[in-house]
Amino acid sequence: MKNGNKDNEGSNNSGVFVNGQQRKFYLIGRSFKIGNIIGTVVLVLLIGKSLLGV
C-alpha cells in the first residue's frame, strides 16, 4: 500500500504513463507544440512589423 501511494506523489503525470519511454515521448511532443506556438507568434509579429513598415 505504501509504495502504491508514493508513485503518485512525485508529479501529476506519473500515474498516467506506463513507462519512462512513453513519458519521454510525451514531453518531446509537448515541447514541439510549445515551440510551434512561440514560433508562430514571432512570425506573426515579424510579418505585422514588415507590413506596417516599422
C-alpha positions, 0 to 999 in steps of 0.5 A: 500500500505504501509504495502504491501511494508514493508513485503518485506523489512525485508529479501529476503525470506519473500515474498516467504513463506506463513507462519512462519511454512513453513519458519521454515521448510525451514531453518531446511532443509537448515541447514541439507544440510549445515551440510551434506556438512561440514560433508562430507568434514571432512570425506573426509579429515579424510579418505585422512589423514588415507590413506596417513598415516599422 
